[in-house]
Amino acid sequence: MRLDEMTPAHVRRAVALYMERAWPRPAETVPIFDPTCLEEATTLDQLFALCRTPEAEDGAPAHSRYTMRLGNERYPFMKLVIQEYLIDGEFFLSVDTHDDHIDVAEDSPEHAQWQDLKSHNRALKEEIELAWHEGGLPTHRDLRALAEGLARVEREGEKRAHILVVDDEQQVAAGIAALLEGRGYTCECFHDGREVLERLALDPLPDLVLLDYAMPELDGEQVLARLRAEERTERLPVLMATASSIRLERLQRVSGFLRKPYPRELLFTMLERLLASDEA
C-alpha cells in the first residue's frame, strides 16, 4: 500500500486484529500495550511518532521501518512492523517475533521450553498476518504479488548465475526470487537453516547464497559458521540480510551484508558486485 493511501484507521485496524489474537483474555492477562493511545492520532506522522524507528546508517540506502511492541500473552517482545520493503513507496505489515535476539543453548534445561515458545510465536504470527490479509491490509502476500508483476516488466537476459534465497518468510522469499529471476538469475528458495545445509551438501553448488539471519532451528549465523567450516563451501559467497542489530565481527567471513528493509536496487547491486568478485 502506498503511504499516501494508508491512514491511521488502517493502522488502528491492524492493531485491533493483532490484539484480538495475541491477547484473547485481557481480563486475565493485562496487555502491555493500550490501543486507546492511538485514538487521538489523526495523521500518520502523529501515529508513527508513537513507533520506534531504527537509526539510519551513514551511506546506506534504506527503506522506512516503524515498529510497535505489542507482545502477546506468553512473550512481551513481539512487534507489529510497518515497513517499506524492496519496492519503493510500498508499505507492508508484518509481525516480528523478536525471538532471535535470545540465545538458549541446546544443553540448557530451558531449551525445550524456549523452542515451544518460539513455535507458539511463529504460529501466532501466521494467524495475525492472515487476519490482516483477509481484512484487506497490505502484507507480504501483496509484496510477493507486486514483485512478480515487476519481474515481468523488468525482465533481463540470462546471467548464468544460480542463487539460493533463504528466508523463513515464504512470501518474502518468493517475492525476492521472482525479482531475481526477472533479472536473469535462476533461484531456489529455502525457509530453514537445516534445509539449506542439506541442499548445499549436494551438487551443483549455487553461485551465491542470500541468507536471512533470523530463522527457526538454525539461524543465519549458525548456517554461515557451518559453511565456512566445510572445504567445499568455505569460499561460497554469502550475502547476509537482517533487521536485527548484530555485530559484524560475529559473522565469520560473510561476503556482504544487507540491513532490512532494503530497496531491490541495492540487492541487485550487491549481487552483481559479489558475483563479479567471485568470478574474478
C-alpha atoms as a printed R data frame, in Angstrom:
    type eleno elety resid chain resno      x       y       z
1   ATOM     1    CA   MET     A     1  0.000   0.000   0.000
2   ATOM     2    CA   ARG     A     2  1.324   3.413  -0.922
3   ATOM     3    CA   LEU     A     3  1.909   5.666   2.059
4   ATOM     4    CA   ASP     A     4 -0.456   8.299   0.678
5   ATOM     5    CA   GLU     A     5 -3.192   5.625   0.657
6   ATOM     6    CA   MET     A     6 -2.570   4.474   4.229
7   ATOM     7    CA   THR     A     7 -4.493   6.136   7.050
8   ATOM     8    CA   PRO     A     8 -4.411   5.952  10.856
9   ATOM     9    CA   ALA     A     9 -7.595   3.879  10.572
10  ATOM    10    CA   HIS     A    10 -5.641   1.163   8.711
11  ATOM    11    CA   VAL     A    11 -3.056   1.023  11.486
12  ATOM    12    CA   ARG     A    12 -5.663   1.005  14.249
13  ATOM    13    CA   ARG     A    13 -7.432  -1.871  12.477
14  ATOM    14    CA   ALA     A    14 -4.152  -3.770  12.221
15  ATOM    15    CA   VAL     A    15 -3.507  -3.259  15.943
16  ATOM    16    CA   ALA     A    16 -7.050  -4.376  16.813
17  ATOM    17    CA   LEU     A    17 -6.733  -7.601  14.801
18  ATOM    18    CA   TYR     A    18 -3.336  -8.240  16.396
19  ATOM    19    CA   MET     A    19 -4.574  -7.671  19.951
20  ATOM    20    CA   GLU     A    20 -7.622  -9.922  19.483
21  ATOM    21    CA   ARG     A    21 -5.304 -12.838  18.762
22  ATOM    22    CA   ALA     A    22 -2.264 -12.065  20.886
23  ATOM    23    CA   TRP     A    23 -4.252 -11.105  23.998
24  ATOM    24    CA   PRO     A    24 -7.521 -13.130  23.794
25  ATOM    25    CA   ARG     A    25 -8.090 -12.948  27.580
26  ATOM    26    CA   PRO     A    26 -7.376  -9.322  28.541
27  ATOM    27    CA   ALA     A    27 -9.237  -9.698  31.856
28  ATOM    28    CA   GLU     A    28 -6.824 -12.435  32.929
29  ATOM    29    CA   THR     A    29 -3.597 -11.237  31.297
30  ATOM    30    CA   VAL     A    30 -3.248  -7.473  31.091
31  ATOM    31    CA   PRO     A    31 -1.848  -6.434  27.663
32  ATOM    32    CA   ILE     A    32  1.400  -4.483  27.708
33  ATOM    33    CA   PHE     A    33  0.006  -2.055  25.094
34  ATOM    34    CA   ASP     A    34 -3.107   0.103  25.333
35  ATOM    35    CA   PRO     A    35 -4.609   0.629  21.842
36  ATOM    36    CA   THR     A    36 -6.601   3.647  23.059
37  ATOM    37    CA   CYS     A    37 -3.377   5.682  22.842
38  ATOM    38    CA   LEU     A    38 -3.801   5.562  19.059
39  ATOM    39    CA   GLU     A    39 -7.258   7.107  19.020
40  ATOM    40    CA   GLU     A    40 -6.081  10.714  19.103
41  ATOM    41    CA   ALA     A    41 -3.713  10.294  16.138
42  ATOM    42    CA   THR     A    42 -5.318  11.981  13.132
43  ATOM    43    CA   THR     A    43 -2.304  11.707  10.802
44  ATOM    44    CA   LEU     A    44  0.248   9.026  10.054
45  ATOM    45    CA   ASP     A    45  3.015  11.326  11.292
46  ATOM    46    CA   GLN     A    46  1.333  11.509  14.692
47  ATOM    47    CA   LEU     A    47  0.885   7.747  14.741
48  ATOM    48    CA   PHE     A    48  4.432   6.984  13.603
49  ATOM    49    CA   ALA     A    49  5.697   9.243  16.389
50  ATOM    50    CA   LEU     A    50  4.451   6.515  18.744
51  ATOM    51    CA   CYS     A    51  6.531   3.899  16.917
52  ATOM    52    CA   ARG     A    52 10.181   3.017  17.133
53  ATOM    53    CA   THR     A    53 12.330   3.628  14.054
54  ATOM    54    CA   PRO     A    54 15.830   2.187  13.539
55  ATOM    55    CA   GLU     A    55 18.786   4.512  13.487
56  ATOM    56    CA   ALA     A    56 19.936   5.293   9.962
57  ATOM    57    CA   GLU     A    57 23.369   4.036   8.988
58  ATOM    58    CA   ASP     A    58 25.622   6.513   7.201
59  ATOM    59    CA   GLY     A    59 25.790   5.962   3.462
60  ATOM    60    CA   ALA     A    60 23.404   3.001   3.482
61  ATOM    61    CA   PRO     A    61 20.313   3.323   1.257
62  ATOM    62    CA   ALA     A    62 17.413   2.213   3.404
63  ATOM    63    CA   HIS     A    63 13.678   1.926   3.372
64  ATOM    64    CA   SER     A    64 11.456   3.161   6.192
65  ATOM    65    CA   ARG     A    65 10.575   0.869   9.086
66  ATOM    66    CA   TYR     A    66  8.263   1.529  12.032
67  ATOM    67    CA   THR     A    67  7.681  -0.894  14.907
68  ATOM    68    CA   MET     A    68  5.220  -1.125  17.791
69  ATOM    69    CA   ARG     A    69  5.933  -3.549  20.637
70  ATOM    70    CA   LEU     A    70  2.564  -5.155  21.340
71  ATOM    71    CA   GLY     A    71  3.729  -8.509  22.776
72  ATOM    72    CA   ASN     A    72  1.486 -11.488  23.424
73  ATOM    73    CA   GLU     A    73  0.227 -13.432  26.433
74  ATOM    74    CA   ARG     A    74  3.397 -15.511  26.658
75  ATOM    75    CA   TYR     A    75  6.054 -13.156  25.297
76  ATOM    76    CA   PRO     A    76  6.326  -9.369  25.695
77  ATOM    77    CA   PHE     A    77  8.702  -8.561  22.822
78  ATOM    78    CA   MET     A    78  6.669  -9.414  19.712
79  ATOM    79    CA   LYS     A    79  6.102  -6.414  17.430
80  ATOM    80    CA   LEU     A    80  3.893  -5.050  14.719
81  ATOM    81    CA   VAL     A    81  6.050  -3.825  11.830
82  ATOM    82    CA   ILE     A    82  5.108  -1.321   9.133
83  ATOM    83    CA   GLN     A    83  7.866  -1.097   6.563
84  ATOM    84    CA   GLU     A    84  8.748  -0.139   3.030
85  ATOM    85    CA   TYR     A    85 10.444  -3.202   1.604
86  ATOM    86    CA   LEU     A    86 12.062  -3.999  -1.775
87  ATOM    87    CA   ILE     A    87  9.626  -1.802  -3.721
88  ATOM    88    CA   ASP     A    88  9.991   1.973  -3.368
89  ATOM    89    CA   GLY     A    89  6.972   3.615  -1.751
90  ATOM    90    CA   GLU     A    90  5.125   0.386  -0.970
91  ATOM    91    CA   PHE     A    91  4.494  -0.402   2.707
92  ATOM    92    CA   PHE     A    92  3.604  -3.781   4.201
93  ATOM    93    CA   LEU     A    93  2.552  -5.079   7.599
94  ATOM    94    CA   SER     A    94  4.293  -7.981   9.295
95  ATOM    95    CA   VAL     A    95  4.840  -9.453  12.750
96  ATOM    96    CA   ASP     A    96  8.371  -9.595  14.162
97  ATOM    97    CA   THR     A    97  8.504 -12.378  16.758
98  ATOM    98    CA   HIS     A    98 11.778 -10.840  18.024
99  ATOM    99    CA   ASP     A    99 12.850 -14.183  19.477
100 ATOM   100    CA   ASP     A   100 16.094 -14.405  17.508
101 ATOM   101    CA   HIS     A   101 17.617 -11.915  19.978
102 ATOM   102    CA   ILE     A   102 17.669 -14.542  22.737
103 ATOM   103    CA   ASP     A   103 20.065 -17.469  22.627
104 ATOM   104    CA   VAL     A   104 19.172 -20.518  24.736
105 ATOM   105    CA   ALA     A   105 21.824 -23.221  24.366
106 ATOM   106    CA   GLU     A   106 20.753 -26.722  23.358
107 ATOM   107    CA   ASP     A   107 22.166 -28.159  26.581
108 ATOM   108    CA   SER     A   108 20.185 -25.683  28.723
109 ATOM   109    CA   PRO     A   109 17.310 -27.155  30.796
110 ATOM   110    CA   GLU     A   110 15.145 -24.348  29.379
111 ATOM   111    CA   HIS     A   111 15.860 -25.166  25.724
112 ATOM   112    CA   ALA     A   112 12.755 -27.313  25.120
113 ATOM   113    CA   GLN     A   113 10.518 -24.682  26.730
114 ATOM   114    CA   TRP     A   114 12.146 -21.972  24.619
115 ATOM   115    CA   GLN     A   115 11.600 -23.928  21.410
116 ATOM   116    CA   ASP     A   116  7.942 -24.396  22.352
117 ATOM   117    CA   LEU     A   117  7.581 -20.650  22.873
118 ATOM   118    CA   LYS     A   118  9.206 -19.908  19.511
119 ATOM   119    CA   SER     A   119  6.784 -22.320  17.809
120 ATOM   120    CA   HIS     A   120  3.895 -20.570  19.556
121 ATOM   121    CA   ASN     A   121  5.129 -17.152  18.403
122 ATOM   122    CA   ARG     A   122  5.533 -18.325  14.814
123 ATOM   123    CA   ALA     A   123  2.032 -19.822  14.682
124 ATOM   124    CA   LEU     A   124  0.592 -16.622  16.181
125 ATOM   125    CA   LYS     A   125  2.494 -14.510  13.650
126 ATOM   126    CA   GLU     A   126  0.979 -16.501  10.780
127 ATOM   127    CA   GLU     A   127 -2.505 -16.221  12.282
128 ATOM   128    CA   ILE     A   128 -2.265 -12.435  12.672
129 ATOM   129    CA   GLU     A   129 -0.820 -11.859   9.204
130 ATOM   130    CA   LEU     A   130 -3.576 -13.999   7.650
131 ATOM   131    CA   ALA     A   131 -6.195 -11.932   9.504
132 ATOM   132    CA   TRP     A   132 -4.614  -8.751   8.124
133 ATOM   133    CA   HIS     A   133 -4.625 -10.161   4.600
134 ATOM   134    CA   GLU     A   134 -8.256 -11.245   4.854
135 ATOM   135    CA   GLY     A   135 -9.087  -7.795   6.249
136 ATOM   136    CA   GLY     A   136 -7.667  -6.085   3.157
137 ATOM   137    CA   LEU     A   137 -4.496  -4.799   4.832
138 ATOM   138    CA   PRO     A   138 -1.136  -4.954   2.988
139 ATOM   139    CA   THR     A   139  1.030  -7.949   3.938
140 ATOM   140    CA   HIS     A   140  3.936  -9.843   2.422
141 ATOM   141    CA   ARG     A   141  1.442 -11.672   0.209
142 ATOM   142    CA   ASP     A   142  0.975  -8.327  -1.528
143 ATOM   143    CA   LEU     A   143  4.745  -7.832  -1.640
144 ATOM   144    CA   ARG     A   144  5.069 -11.139  -3.488
145 ATOM   145    CA   ALA     A   145  2.318 -10.229  -5.969
146 ATOM   146    CA   LEU     A   146  3.872  -6.817  -6.685
147 ATOM   147    CA   ALA     A   147  7.332  -8.368  -7.053
148 ATOM   148    CA   GLU     A   148  6.025 -10.936  -9.535
149 ATOM   149    CA   GLY     A   149  4.374  -8.141 -11.531
150 ATOM   150    CA   LEU     A   150  7.563  -6.053 -11.564
151 ATOM   151    CA   ALA     A   151  9.606  -9.069 -12.628
152 ATOM   152    CA   ARG     A   152  7.528  -9.361 -15.782
153 ATOM   153    CA   VAL     A   153  8.333  -5.789 -16.859
154 ATOM   154    CA   GLU     A   154 11.942  -5.640 -15.612
155 ATOM   155    CA   ARG     A   155 12.973  -8.843 -17.351
156 ATOM   156    CA   GLU     A   156 16.598  -9.008 -18.479
157 ATOM   157    CA   GLY     A   157 18.747 -11.592 -20.246
158 ATOM   158    CA   GLU     A   158 20.084 -14.724 -18.587
159 ATOM   159    CA   LYS     A   159 23.004 -14.054 -16.232
160 ATOM   160    CA   ARG     A   160 24.197 -17.659 -15.805
161 ATOM   161    CA   ALA     A   161 24.236 -17.388 -12.027
162 ATOM   162    CA   HIS     A   162 22.304 -19.577  -9.615
163 ATOM   163    CA   ILE     A   163 21.229 -18.104  -6.264
164 ATOM   164    CA   LEU     A   164 19.832 -19.752  -3.140
165 ATOM   165    CA   VAL     A   165 17.286 -17.461  -1.467
166 ATOM   166    CA   VAL     A   166 16.987 -18.411   2.201
167 ATOM   167    CA   ASP     A   167 14.309 -16.647   4.246
168 ATOM   168    CA   ASP     A   168 11.840 -18.071   6.763
169 ATOM   169    CA   GLU     A   169  9.195 -15.673   5.398
170 ATOM   170    CA   GLN     A   170  7.916 -17.734   2.482
171 ATOM   171    CA   GLN     A   171  6.131 -14.855   0.744
172 ATOM   172    CA   VAL     A   172  9.242 -12.672   1.006
173 ATOM   173    CA   ALA     A   173 11.487 -15.437  -0.330
174 ATOM   174    CA   ALA     A   174  9.136 -15.996  -3.282
175 ATOM   175    CA   GLY     A   175  8.993 -12.256  -3.984
176 ATOM   176    CA   ILE     A   176 12.782 -11.892  -3.934
177 ATOM   177    CA   ALA     A   177 13.169 -14.961  -6.152
178 ATOM   178    CA   ALA     A   178 10.681 -13.507  -8.645
179 ATOM   179    CA   LEU     A   179 12.621 -10.219  -8.815
180 ATOM   180    CA   LEU     A   180 15.922 -12.052  -9.286
181 ATOM   181    CA   GLU     A   181 14.527 -14.372 -11.942
182 ATOM   182    CA   GLY     A   182 13.223 -11.293 -13.739
183 ATOM   183    CA   ARG     A   183 16.823 -10.049 -13.767
184 ATOM   184    CA   GLY     A   184 18.017 -13.276 -15.388
185 ATOM   185    CA   TYR     A   185 19.171 -15.306 -12.370
186 ATOM   186    CA   THR     A   186 17.934 -18.781 -11.535
187 ATOM   187    CA   CYS     A   187 16.831 -19.307  -7.931
188 ATOM   188    CA   GLU     A   188 15.919 -21.889  -5.337
189 ATOM   189    CA   CYS     A   189 14.045 -20.949  -2.150
190 ATOM   190    CA   PHE     A   190 14.578 -22.385   1.324
191 ATOM   191    CA   HIS     A   191 12.983 -21.372   4.622
192 ATOM   192    CA   ASP     A   192 15.003 -23.177   7.262
193 ATOM   193    CA   GLY     A   193 18.705 -23.396   8.113
194 ATOM   194    CA   ARG     A   194 18.797 -27.180   8.184
195 ATOM   195    CA   GLU     A   195 17.140 -27.379   4.761
196 ATOM   196    CA   VAL     A   196 19.750 -25.156   3.154
197 ATOM   197    CA   LEU     A   197 22.643 -27.118   4.689
198 ATOM   198    CA   GLU     A   198 21.162 -30.335   3.278
199 ATOM   199    CA   ARG     A   199 20.904 -28.679  -0.153
200 ATOM   200    CA   LEU     A   200 24.486 -27.401  -0.021
201 ATOM   201    CA   ALA     A   201 25.746 -30.890   0.643
202 ATOM   202    CA   LEU     A   202 24.619 -31.724  -2.914
203 ATOM   203    CA   ASP     A   203 25.985 -30.779  -6.320
204 ATOM   204    CA   PRO     A   204 25.961 -28.443  -8.048
205 ATOM   205    CA   LEU     A   205 26.733 -25.668  -5.618
206 ATOM   206    CA   PRO     A   206 24.989 -22.346  -6.258
207 ATOM   207    CA   ASP     A   207 26.974 -19.258  -7.187
208 ATOM   208    CA   LEU     A   208 25.759 -17.335  -4.135
209 ATOM   209    CA   VAL     A   209 23.528 -17.691  -1.056
210 ATOM   210    CA   LEU     A   210 21.254 -14.841   0.014
211 ATOM   211    CA   LEU     A   211 20.860 -15.768   3.668
212 ATOM   212    CA   ASP     A   212 18.418 -14.348   6.207
213 ATOM   213    CA   TYR     A   213 19.790 -14.042   9.725
214 ATOM   214    CA   ALA     A   214 16.589 -14.853  11.667
215 ATOM   215    CA   MET     A   215 15.384 -18.407  11.002
216 ATOM   216    CA   PRO     A   216 13.969 -21.294  13.047
217 ATOM   217    CA   GLU     A   217 16.157 -24.226  14.095
218 ATOM   218    CA   LEU     A   218 19.487 -22.858  12.795
219 ATOM   219    CA   ASP     A   219 19.857 -19.107  12.345
220 ATOM   220    CA   GLY     A   220 21.947 -17.423   9.668
221 ATOM   221    CA   GLU     A   221 24.985 -17.117  11.918
222 ATOM   222    CA   GLN     A   222 24.972 -20.852  12.640
223 ATOM   223    CA   VAL     A   223 24.492 -21.704   8.969
224 ATOM   224    CA   LEU     A   224 27.363 -19.422   7.969
225 ATOM   225    CA   ALA     A   225 29.678 -20.952  10.573
226 ATOM   226    CA   ARG     A   226 28.990 -24.464   9.253
227 ATOM   227    CA   LEU     A   227 29.519 -23.389   5.651
228 ATOM   228    CA   ARG     A   228 32.880 -21.851   6.465
229 ATOM   229    CA   ALA     A   229 33.906 -24.981   8.376
230 ATOM   230    CA   GLU     A   230 33.495 -27.175   5.259
231 ATOM   231    CA   GLU     A   231 36.096 -27.141   2.494
232 ATOM   232    CA   ARG     A   232 33.523 -27.365  -0.310
233 ATOM   233    CA   THR     A   233 31.615 -24.272   0.904
234 ATOM   234    CA   GLU     A   234 34.276 -22.226   2.699
235 ATOM   235    CA   ARG     A   235 34.595 -19.820  -0.267
236 ATOM   236    CA   LEU     A   236 30.937 -19.813  -1.293
237 ATOM   237    CA   PRO     A   237 29.711 -16.165  -1.444
238 ATOM   238    CA   VAL     A   238 27.116 -15.466   1.258
239 ATOM   239    CA   LEU     A   239 25.114 -12.239   1.380
240 ATOM   240    CA   MET     A   240 23.515 -11.902   4.824
241 ATOM   241    CA   ALA     A   241 20.295  -9.933   5.395
242 ATOM   242    CA   THR     A   242 18.802  -8.961   8.749
243 ATOM   243    CA   ALA     A   243 16.642  -6.418  10.532
244 ATOM   244    CA   SER     A   244 18.395  -7.286  13.807
245 ATOM   245    CA   SER     A   245 21.160  -5.255  15.380
246 ATOM   246    CA   ILE     A   246 24.173  -7.590  15.369
247 ATOM   247    CA   ARG     A   247 27.913  -7.066  15.466
248 ATOM   248    CA   LEU     A   248 29.551  -7.868  12.156
249 ATOM   249    CA   GLU     A   249 32.547  -9.436  13.906
250 ATOM   250    CA   ARG     A   250 30.229 -12.250  14.995
251 ATOM   251    CA   LEU     A   251 29.729 -13.297  11.373
252 ATOM   252    CA   GLN     A   252 32.560 -15.464  10.128
253 ATOM   253    CA   ARG     A   253 33.703 -14.303   6.709
254 ATOM   254    CA   VAL     A   254 30.362 -13.084   5.450
255 ATOM   255    CA   SER     A   255 30.746 -11.770   1.881
256 ATOM   256    CA   GLY     A   256 28.253  -8.937   2.177
257 ATOM   257    CA   PHE     A   257 25.599  -7.546   4.478
258 ATOM   258    CA   LEU     A   258 22.139  -6.046   3.861
259 ATOM   259    CA   ARG     A   259 20.143  -4.212   6.506
260 ATOM   260    CA   LYS     A   260 16.405  -4.873   6.208
261 ATOM   261    CA   PRO     A   261 14.297  -3.336   4.858
262 ATOM   262    CA   TYR     A   262 16.352  -2.608   1.761
263 ATOM   263    CA   PRO     A   263 15.420  -1.424  -1.765
264 ATOM   264    CA   ARG     A   264 15.642  -4.006  -4.531
265 ATOM   265    CA   GLU     A   265 18.143  -1.844  -6.440
266 ATOM   266    CA   LEU     A   266 20.603  -2.238  -3.558
267 ATOM   267    CA   LEU     A   267 20.076  -6.014  -3.621
268 ATOM   268    CA   PHE     A   268 20.779  -6.130  -7.364
269 ATOM   269    CA   THR     A   269 23.925  -4.007  -6.962
270 ATOM   270    CA   MET     A   270 25.279  -6.156  -4.128
271 ATOM   271    CA   LEU     A   271 24.657  -9.371  -6.039
272 ATOM   272    CA   GLU     A   272 26.342  -8.088  -9.174
273 ATOM   273    CA   ARG     A   273 29.368  -6.952  -7.160
274 ATOM   274    CA   LEU     A   274 29.760 -10.199  -5.248
275 ATOM   275    CA   LEU     A   275 29.275 -12.407  -8.294
276 ATOM   276    CA   ALA     A   276 31.766 -10.359 -10.318
277 ATOM   277    CA   SER     A   277 34.269 -10.553  -7.467
278 ATOM   278    CA   ASP     A   278 33.859 -14.296  -7.207
279 ATOM   279    CA   GLU     A   279 34.359 -14.786 -10.947
280 ATOM   280    CA   ALA     A   280 37.472 -12.584 -10.846
